[in-house]
Amino acid sequence: MSVLDETMHETLHRPFDVAVVGGGVMGCTTALFLARAGMRVALIERNALCRAASGVNAGTLTLHMTRAALVPYAMRAWKMWMNTDQWLGEGVLATAAPGLSLAFTENERELLRTRAAARREYGAEIDLLAPEAALKIEPGLNPAMLEAAYCTTDGFASAYLTGRAYHSALRAAGVQIFENTPATRIEQLNGHYRVHGPQTASAPVRIDATRIVMAGGVWLEPLLAMLGIHIPVKTLTNQLIVTERMPPVMRTVLSIANGLLSMKQFANGSVVIGGGWQGVGDRERGPVETIPQNLTGNLRLAQHVIPALAKARVARIWLGLESETADAMPMIGALPGLDNAYVIGCVHSGYTSGPYMGKLLSQAILGDTPELPLFDPARLIAAPAASETPAASAISHREHTQ
Ligand SMILES: Cc1cc2nc3c(=O)[nH]c(=O)nc-3n(C[C@H](O)[C@H](O)[C@H](O)COP(=O)(O)OP(=O)(O)OC[C@H]3O[C@@H](n4cnc5c(N)ncnc54)[C@H](O)[C@@H]3O)c2cc1C
């Protein structure tokens, strides 16, 4: 065995304090705060950091689309995104911009008011505006709107920068990052966990740790099954569209009360359009293909809201996989029946809330009382299996969520 091999052997076989499986925003943040608190942390990612949902999402940092009960978490996370220099180092071009959620029909107006009231109850400062007031803020809007909800805690980031930013911070904090290392099996040994990975040139990967955190996004269901825990995790295949660069057509983050649209214009002039329209995909195959009528439906809605988008040309579309539990609330906390095993994931608007959720879980793992309550995964174990979202559904999951 070479000196390097011996060092590697020692590194892998002296148990880490914690192994985090899954390097999206949830796993990376948890790993970062645990390492900064002095733990020896292994972060195990089967691809590269933040290349799944956390790297391909729309980057909207919003309260309008966040479930009402998650607003207190999202507000704290929003501040973290706007101040990455204080805790992450490198940033993700997080930009504060007011958010307007719009109603064009009586039903949407009803929904807008209910949603705004629910979020206000949880601390979001959301005001209702008449069309004239909304047009002063966003002159390019379709004046046919009936009402708008306005919130200054909104904005967006460039999600593709997330992996790079976390990589630097994690390395600086001393986290041992294992990329291109899928966890294939997890053994529970005497007092610790052993994560098995693929065969390398010298030996199969085996990473021992006294604690384990499962942070595998839509792949949490098979990952938790490795620990004998069965929690159904639904996969949403979200479509996103980016236009070519165009002159300024909007300066706010725009959405519709029914949740079927979200969009903003980046500094380079391109407009990113989303809203949870579904494509074809699942966790086995990944994102597969778009559904033409969902693409045109999403674009039509965007043009309806900002008529100047009629001139926009689509540069690219892509799909990403988002996870959801049976009750559409997160699972974050200790796994029942196991010692020192935790899960974090399935957070609605999870990019917005990610940094704060990871920080909270790290507080619990460190033995502190988390600043806000976690989301006990035990409630989901007895829940009936969630049916998979039909791949051809044109309906956004967001419209069903309060
Ligand atoms: C298209 C799209 C648009 C979205 N837009 C927004 C938005 O605008 N605003 C917002 O707030 N939220 C948005 N979201 C939601 C947000 O992106 C997610 O909630 C969040 O990124 C989830 O982070 P995560 O760490 O739980 O999961 P992920 O980022 O998916 O990370 C999980 C990681 O686990 C790894 N993994 C899985 N299995 C294994 C294994 N066996 N071994 C090792 N590693 C493994 C995966 O490779 C992956 O990197 C969007 C999601 C999508 C898909």
The ligand as an SDF file (V2000), in Angstrom:
LIG
                    3D

 53 58  0  0  0  0  0  0  0  0999 V2000
  -36.8900   23.0840  -11.9050 C   0  0  0  0  0  0  0  0  0  0  0  0
  -36.9940   23.4780  -10.4670 C   0  0  0  0  0  0  0  0  0  0  0  0
  -37.2620   24.8060  -10.1400 C   0  0  0  0  0  0  0  0  0  0  0  0
  -37.3190   25.1990   -8.8040 C   0  0  0  0  0  0  0  0  0  0  0  0
  -37.4510   26.5140   -8.5300 N   0  0  0  0  0  0  0  0  0  0  0  0
  -37.3540   26.9370   -7.2520 C   0  0  0  0  0  0  0  0  0  0  0  0
  -37.3520   28.3190   -6.9630 C   0  0  0  0  0  0  0  0  0  0  0  0
  -37.4050   29.1530   -7.8620 O   0  0  0  0  0  0  0  0  0  0  0  0
  -37.2660   28.7050   -5.6650 N   0  0  0  0  0  0  0  0  0  0  0  0
  -37.1840   27.8070   -4.6620 C   0  0  0  0  0  0  0  0  0  0  0  0
  -37.1380   28.2200   -3.5030 O   0  0  0  0  0  0  0  0  0  0  0  0
  -37.1350   26.4650   -4.8930 N   0  0  0  0  0  0  0  0  0  0  0  0
  -37.2020   26.0250   -6.1680 C   0  0  0  0  0  0  0  0  0  0  0  0
  -37.1530   24.6810   -6.4440 N   0  0  0  0  0  0  0  0  0  0  0  0
  -36.9910   23.7380   -5.3320 C   0  0  0  0  0  0  0  0  0  0  0  0
  -35.5310   23.6220   -4.8780 C   0  0  0  0  0  0  0  0  0  0  0  0
  -34.6680   23.5800   -5.9800 O   0  0  0  0  0  0  0  0  0  0  0  0
  -35.3520   22.3630   -4.0290 C   0  0  0  0  0  0  0  0  0  0  0  0
  -36.3200   22.3600   -2.9870 O   0  0  0  0  0  0  0  0  0  0  0  0
  -33.9830   22.2590   -3.3700 C   0  0  0  0  0  0  0  0  0  0  0  0
  -32.9430   22.5730   -4.2650 O   0  0  0  0  0  0  0  0  0  0  0  0
  -33.8060   20.8340   -2.8360 C   0  0  0  0  0  0  0  0  0  0  0  0
  -32.5280   20.6840   -2.2960 O   0  0  0  0  0  0  0  0  0  0  0  0
  -32.0440   19.2550   -1.7640 P   0  0  0  0  0  0  0  0  0  0  0  0
  -30.6820   19.4380   -1.2590 O   0  0  0  0  0  0  0  0  0  0  0  0
  -33.0880   18.6840   -0.8760 O   0  0  0  0  0  0  0  0  0  0  0  0
  -32.0970   18.3100   -3.0640 O   0  0  0  0  0  0  0  0  0  0  0  0
  -31.1160   18.2070   -4.3290 P   0  0  0  0  0  0  0  0  0  0  0  0
  -30.5960   19.5290   -4.7310 O   0  0  0  0  0  0  0  0  0  0  0  0
  -31.8450   17.3890   -5.3420 O   0  0  0  0  0  0  0  0  0  0  0  0
  -29.9010   17.3930   -3.7620 O   0  0  0  0  0  0  0  0  0  0  0  0
  -29.9520   16.0160   -3.4640 C   0  0  0  0  0  0  0  0  0  0  0  0
  -28.5980   15.4210   -3.7980 C   0  0  0  0  0  0  0  0  0  0  0  0
  -28.5430   14.0760   -3.3330 O   0  0  0  0  0  0  0  0  0  0  0  0
  -27.7160   13.3650   -4.2420 C   0  0  0  0  0  0  0  0  0  0  0  0
  -27.9410   11.9360   -4.0790 N   0  0  0  0  0  0  0  0  0  0  0  0
  -29.1000   11.2560   -4.2900 C   0  0  0  0  0  0  0  0  0  0  0  0
  -28.9170    9.9350   -4.0710 N   0  0  0  0  0  0  0  0  0  0  0  0
  -27.6250    9.7830   -3.7020 C   0  0  0  0  0  0  0  0  0  0  0  0
  -26.8410    8.6530   -3.3540 C   0  0  0  0  0  0  0  0  0  0  0  0
  -27.3280    7.4130   -3.3440 N   0  0  0  0  0  0  0  0  0  0  0  0
  -25.5390    8.8560   -3.0260 N   0  0  0  0  0  0  0  0  0  0  0  0
  -24.9960   10.0960   -3.0190 C   0  0  0  0  0  0  0  0  0  0  0  0
  -25.7010   11.1960   -3.3700 N   0  0  0  0  0  0  0  0  0  0  0  0
  -27.0000   11.0430   -3.6940 C   0  0  0  0  0  0  0  0  0  0  0  0
  -28.1650   13.9010   -5.5960 C   0  0  0  0  0  0  0  0  0  0  0  0
  -27.2150   13.6380   -6.6170 O   0  0  0  0  0  0  0  0  0  0  0  0
  -28.3490   15.3880   -5.3020 C   0  0  0  0  0  0  0  0  0  0  0  0
  -27.2020   16.1540   -5.6020 O   0  0  0  0  0  0  0  0  0  0  0  0
  -37.1410   24.2430   -7.7590 C   0  0  0  0  0  0  0  0  0  0  0  0
  -36.9080   22.9040   -8.0890 C   0  0  0  0  0  0  0  0  0  0  0  0
  -36.8150   22.5230   -9.4210 C   0  0  0  0  0  0  0  0  0  0  0  0
  -36.5090   21.0920   -9.7460 C   0  0  0  0  0  0  0  0  0  0  0  0
  1  2  1  0
  2  3  1  0
  2 52  2  0
  3  4  2  0
  4  5  1  0
  4 50  1  0
  5  6  2  0
  6  7  1  0
  6 13  1  0
  7  8  2  0
  7  9  1  0
  9 10  1  0
 10 11  2  0
 10 12  1  0
 12 13  2  0
 13 14  1  0
 14 15  1  0
 14 50  1  0
 15 16  1  0
 16 17  1  0
 16 18  1  0
 18 19  1  0
 18 20  1  0
 20 21  1  0
 20 22  1  0
 22 23  1  0
 23 24  1  0
 24 25  2  0
 24 26  1  0
 24 27  1  0
 27 28  1  0
 28 29  2  0
 28 30  1  0
 28 31  1  0
 31 32  1  0
 32 33  1  0
 33 34  1  0
 33 48  1  0
 34 35  1  0
 35 36  1  0
 35 46  1  0
 36 37  1  0
 36 45  1  0
 37 38  2  0
 38 39  1  0
 39 40  1  0
 39 45  2  0
 40 41  1  0
 40 42  2  0
 42 43  1  0
 43 44  2  0
 44 45  1  0
 46 47  1  0
 46 48  1  0
 48 49  1  0
 50 51  2  0
 51 52  1  0
 52 53  1  0
M  END
$$$$
